Every structure is written in C-alpha cells, then in structure tokens.
Amino acid sequence: MATIQAPAREWLTVAEFLKRHKDEAGKNRIGRNSIYSRIADKTIPSIRLGKRILLPSDALDQLLAKEAAGDVR
C-alpha cells in the first residue's frame, strides 16, 4: 500500500520572500514593514530561530491573494 505524503512546506525569511514576490516592474508587491506588522499581530504564522524569522510561503501567498482582492485583514 502506497502512502500519500503532503508536500513539504517551504519556509522563507522576509528578505527571501520579498525577492520572490516582485511585480512586472520589479517592485515589491508587499512592503517589508507590512510583513513585520502582520507577524506582530499574528496574521501571518511565523517561527523564530535565533534572530531569523521564518514564514511559510503558502501563508504569504494567501495574504497576497487577499490583498489583491481588496480583502485586507
């Protein structure tokens, strides 16, 4: 019997996320301060390893989709 595994969750630093999510003009689609404020109010799940804050990439993609739809917070 084959077992089905969920895809591995990818964790990104804020800097890695900002590099990955740029629009066609090369600008960030979401601001760094906006990400940190979402971490502080626990809108985005995160873990802290030492000084590094890691965020699941799928949660951030969902946040961008909400902001693009105009459904902020």
C-alpha positions in Angstrom: 0.0 0.0 0.0 1.4 3.4 -1.0 1.4 6.2 1.5 0.5 9.7 0.4 2.7 12.5 1.8 1.8 16.1 1.9 4.2 18.4 0.0 7.0 19.8 2.2 6.2 23.2 3.5 8.7 25.8 2.4 9.9 28.4 5.0 11.3 31.7 3.9 12.9 34.7 5.5 11.3 38.1 4.9 14.1 39.0 2.6 13.7 35.8 0.6 10.0 36.4 0.3 10.5 39.9 -0.9 12.9 38.8 -3.6 10.5 36.1 -4.8 7.4 38.3 -5.0 8.0 41.2 -7.3 5.6 42.6 -9.9 6.4 43.1 -13.5 8.2 46.4 -12.9 10.5 44.8 -10.3 8.8 46.4 -7.3 7.8 44.5 -4.2 4.1 43.6 -4.2 4.0 44.0 -0.4 6.2 46.1 1.9 8.7 44.8 4.4 7.1 46.8 7.2 3.7 45.4 6.3 5.0 41.9 6.6 6.6 42.6 10.0 3.3 44.2 11.3 1.4 41.1 10.1 3.8 38.9 12.0 3.4 41.0 15.2 -0.4 40.9 15.1 -0.2 37.1 14.2 -2.0 37.5 10.8 0.9 35.6 9.3 2.2 32.5 11.2 5.9 32.5 11.9 8.7 30.8 13.8 11.8 32.4 15.2 15.2 30.7 15.0 17.6 32.9 16.8 17.3 36.2 15.1 15.8 34.8 12.0 12.1 34.9 11.4 10.8 32.2 9.1 7.4 32.4 7.3 5.6 29.6 5.5 5.5 30.6 1.8 1.9 29.3 1.3 0.6 31.6 4.0 2.3 34.6 2.4 0.8 33.7 -1.0 -2.7 33.6 0.6 -2.0 37.1 2.2 -1.1 38.5 -1.2 -4.2 37.0 -2.8 -6.3 38.6 -0.1 -4.7 42.0 -0.6 -5.0 41.8 -4.4 -8.7 41.1 -3.9 -9.0 44.1 -1.6 -9.8 41.9 1.5 -7.2 43.4 3.8 -7.2 42.0 7.4 
